[in-house]
Amino acid sequence: MDIAKCLDLVDELWDRDVGGAAPGIVELAVSGSECPGGRLTAEDVYALEGALTEQLTTRRGAAARWGTGTLQERMSRGGEIPEPWAGLALQAVELRAWKNARGRWLIITVADADPESEVRLLLAVSDVVPD
């Protein structure tokens, strides 16, 4: 998926009326067809995240940055973290989030917490934020 398609998906998920129930975590499908072996490297995924973040910052302002360590610690102590924040916190080290005028959060991250898994670019929207 190129940057323009990623931005279209962001706008669709972030701005549409979903009746109070935001969609869950969406993996941004990116093509590795131009890459050796037809797969994206971790560096490719981070580059796509950087380019997407740059475009969103231009369009929507600076992102809030969330380290997931605190969220993980709260969950390990039995604290409740709302989805999709909890799921993202288990897959990533850092989250970038923007809030729109309707109060909905857009969260982008690279799922890189598990060294045994392929690095993936994830997107989520949420009407709530962890306290």
C-alpha positions, 0 to 999 in steps of 0.5 A, a space after each residue: 500500500 502506498 502513502 496515498 492509499 494509507 492516508 485514504 484508509 486513515 481518513 476513512 477509519 478516523 472520520 467516518 461515523 461508526 456509531 460509537 464503536 471504532 474498528 479494531 487494529 488494522 494492519 496496513 497491507 504494504 507490498 514488498 513486490 519491489 523488495 528482494 524476496 518480495 518481502 519488506 524489511 523492518 527498515 522498509 516498514 519503519 520508513 513507511 511509518 516515518 513517511 506516513 507520520 510526516 504526512 499526518 503531522 503536516 495535515 493534523 499537527 504533531 502527534 502525541 507519543 506514548 511509550 508502551 512500558 507504562 501501559 504494559 506495567 499497568 496491565 501486569 498489575 491487573 489494571 484495565 487498559 481499553 482496546 485497542 490501546 492494550 493490544 497495541 501495547 503488547 505489540 509495540 514499543 511506541 505509539 503515535 496518536 492524533 486526536 481529531 475534532 470529534 474526540 477520536 484518536 488515531 494511533 499508528 505504530 510499528 509492531 516490533 516488540 516480538 523479535 520472533 515475529 515479522 515487523 508490521 505497520 498497525 493503525 487503530 482508532 479509538 474513542 477512548 484513551 487510557 487514564 
